[in-house]
Amino acid sequence: MAKGLLVIISGPSGVGKGTVIQRFIHDPALNLAYSVSMTTRKMREGEVDGVNYEFVSKDEFLRARDNGELLEWAEFVGNYYGTPLKNVEKLREEGKNVILEIEVEGCQQVQKKCPDAVSIFIIPPSIEELERRIRGRKTEPEEIVQQRLDKARKEMSMLQNYKYVVCNDDVELAADIISLIIERHIHYNQDKQQ
């Protein structure tokens, strides 16, 4: 059995990464598994612990980081986010193609450890549209909204670190394009390992 792909999906907060991923995550032809990240941020309404994120205390997170148990990690607006390494490796060894929905910083960490990872950056049609989406959530105070917008501008200046850039102007089209990218890499990966 071929070892599964590692697919990194990044993009600014509010670009619709989760919405796009939900359009293709259950496609049996892609054999995908979603890597659940660990975070210290508070759970939002509608989120489920162990499904959207593994919600942990700051002490638990720092212990995992210091013990080398994270594939990548980052801090943003006072919260930590990271990917548990053991879960990713187990899924890949089972032949699953693992989706990591991570920050730009995390992508750089993963690319150093896994240079064969397929990296995809999702961009908004414009910064104005991104701001509209973030404000539409109505989950954060103005200060955090501004921090997210500032971070988005910085992240978008790092597009050259990704193999692919996909615009989420239309969710279905963005999902179709990303599905096709993953499908092509699955076939290439299988051919390479035979």
WOPE-V999315 format. One record per residue. N is the residue number from 1. RES is the residue in one letter. SS is DSSP state (h for helix, s for strand, l for the rest). PHI is phi in degrees with one decimal (none if undefined). PSI is psi in radians with two decimals (999 if undefined). Layout:
# WOPE-V999315
n->{N/N}
res->{RES/RES}
ss->{SS/SS}
phi->{PHI/PHI}
psi->{PSI/PSI}
This chain:
# WOPE-V999315
n->{1/2/3/4/5/6/7/8/9/10/11/12/13/14/15/16/17/18/19/20/21/22/23/24/25/26/27/28/29/30/31/32/33/34/35/36/37/38/39/40/41/42/43/44/45/46/47/48/49/50/51/52/53/54/55/56/57/58/59/60/61/62/63/64/65/66/67/68/69/70/71/72/73/74/75/76/77/78/79/80/81/82/83/84/85/86/87/88/89/90/91/92/93/94/95/96/97/98/99/100/101/102/103/104/105/106/107/108/109/110/111/112/113/114/115/116/117/118/119/120/121/122/123/124/125/126/127/128/129/130/131/132/133/134/135/136/137/138/139/140/141/142/143/144/145/146/147/148/149/150/151/152/153/154/155/156/157/158/159/160/161/162/163/164/165/166/167/168/169/170/171/172/173/174/175/176/177/178/179/180/181/182/183/184/185/186/187/188/189/190/191/192/193/194}
res->{M/A/K/G/L/L/V/I/I/S/G/P/S/G/V/G/K/G/T/V/I/Q/R/F/I/H/D/P/A/L/N/L/A/Y/S/V/S/M/T/T/R/K/M/R/E/G/E/V/D/G/V/N/Y/E/F/V/S/K/D/E/F/L/R/A/R/D/N/G/E/L/L/E/W/A/E/F/V/G/N/Y/Y/G/T/P/L/K/N/V/E/K/L/R/E/E/G/K/N/V/I/L/E/I/E/V/E/G/C/Q/Q/V/Q/K/K/C/P/D/A/V/S/I/F/I/I/P/P/S/I/E/E/L/E/R/R/I/R/G/R/K/T/E/P/E/E/I/V/Q/Q/R/L/D/K/A/R/K/E/M/S/M/L/Q/N/Y/K/Y/V/V/C/N/D/D/V/E/L/A/A/D/I/I/S/L/I/I/E/R/H/I/H/Y/N/Q/D/K/Q/Q}
ss->{l/l/l/l/l/s/s/s/s/s/s/l/l/l/l/l/h/h/h/h/h/h/h/h/l/l/l/h/h/h/l/s/s/s/l/l/l/s/s/l/l/l/l/l/l/l/l/l/s/l/l/l/s/s/s/l/l/h/h/h/h/h/h/h/h/h/l/l/l/s/s/s/s/s/s/s/l/l/s/s/s/s/s/s/h/h/h/h/h/h/h/h/h/l/l/l/s/s/s/s/s/l/l/h/h/h/h/h/h/h/h/h/h/l/l/l/l/s/s/s/s/s/s/l/l/l/h/h/h/h/h/h/h/h/h/h/h/l/l/l/l/h/h/h/h/h/h/h/h/h/h/h/h/h/h/h/l/l/h/h/h/l/l/s/s/s/s/l/l/l/h/h/h/h/h/h/h/h/h/h/h/h/h/h/h/h/h/h/h/h/h/h/h/l}
phi->{none/-71.5/-66.8/-68.9/-74.1/-115.6/-113.4/-97.7/-122.0/-126.4/161.0/-63.6/-55.1/91.6/-76.0/99.8/-55.6/-62.0/-64.3/-64.4/-59.2/-60.8/-70.9/-128.8/-59.8/-97.9/-69.4/-60.9/-66.5/-91.3/48.1/-96.1/-132.0/-91.9/-81.9/-81.4/-79.2/-100.4/-147.2/-100.8/-74.7/-70.8/-68.6/-87.4/-57.0/92.0/-81.7/-125.6/-61.9/89.2/-111.1/-80.0/-151.9/-96.7/-85.3/-132.2/-77.7/-60.5/-62.1/-61.1/-62.4/-63.1/-63.5/-62.5/-60.6/-67.7/-89.1/71.6/-90.5/-113.5/-69.2/-158.1/-158.9/-154.7/-118.0/-146.6/39.7/82.5/-119.3/-102.0/-134.3/-162.3/-113.0/-63.1/-63.8/-57.9/-64.4/-63.1/-63.1/-59.7/-62.7/-64.4/-65.3/-79.1/88.9/-77.0/-93.7/-95.0/-95.6/-109.7/-100.8/-134.9/-73.4/-58.2/-57.6/-63.5/-59.2/-62.6/-64.5/-66.4/-60.9/-68.0/-84.7/-134.3/-62.9/-86.9/-63.3/-91.3/-109.0/-130.2/-110.9/-97.3/-110.9/-82.5/-64.3/-164.7/-64.1/-62.3/-67.1/-60.8/-61.4/-60.2/-65.7/-63.2/-66.4/-64.0/-66.1/55.0/-112.5/-137.5/-70.9/-53.9/-58.6/-70.3/-56.7/-64.6/-63.2/-64.6/-67.0/-61.6/-64.9/-59.0/-61.9/-66.5/-61.6/-69.8/-81.6/-110.7/-57.7/-64.1/-82.2/-111.7/-71.6/-135.5/-128.2/-126.1/-87.5/-95.6/-90.2/-134.9/-57.4/-62.8/-65.9/-59.8/-64.0/-62.5/-64.7/-65.5/-58.7/-64.8/-59.4/-62.7/-58.1/-62.1/-70.4/-61.1/-63.7/-62.4/-62.0/-65.6/-62.8/-66.3/-89.8/-89.0}
psi->{2.32/2.45/2.45/2.77/2.79/2.04/2.06/2.23/2.10/2.98/2.81/2.69/2.31/-0.04/-0.31/0.48/-0.89/-0.71/-0.76/-0.82/-0.70/-0.41/-0.43/-0.10/-0.51/0.16/1.97/-0.48/-0.42/-0.28/0.95/2.61/2.38/2.19/2.09/2.08/2.79/2.46/2.72/-0.03/2.79/2.57/2.35/2.79/2.31/-0.23/2.67/2.25/2.29/-0.18/-1.03/-0.79/2.84/1.87/2.11/2.93/2.86/-0.72/-0.77/-0.76/-0.87/-0.60/-0.80/-0.77/-0.85/-0.43/0.10/0.44/0.03/2.34/-0.62/2.81/2.77/2.79/2.36/2.33/0.82/0.05/2.62/2.54/2.47/2.88/2.02/2.12/-0.76/-0.75/-0.75/-0.84/-0.71/-0.83/-0.76/-0.69/-0.49/0.01/0.07/2.56/2.01/2.24/2.17/2.09/1.70/2.93/2.88/-0.77/-0.79/-0.67/-0.77/-0.68/-0.77/-0.74/-0.56/-0.68/-0.54/1.35/-0.27/0.05/2.51/2.01/2.27/2.24/2.20/2.21/2.69/2.86/-0.46/2.82/-0.62/-0.73/-0.68/-0.78/-0.73/-0.75/-0.77/-0.80/-0.55/-0.42/-0.64/0.72/-0.14/2.65/2.87/-0.70/-0.75/-0.69/-0.81/-0.69/-0.72/-0.71/-0.72/-0.76/-0.68/-0.75/-0.73/-0.77/-0.70/-0.26/-0.04/0.38/-0.54/-0.23/-0.03/2.59/-0.60/2.58/2.21/2.28/2.25/1.23/-0.54/2.03/-0.81/-0.76/-0.78/-0.75/-0.73/-0.74/-0.80/-0.69/-0.76/-0.72/-0.84/-0.78/-0.79/-0.71/-0.56/-0.84/-0.74/-0.77/-0.76/-0.74/-0.72/-0.60/-0.03/999}
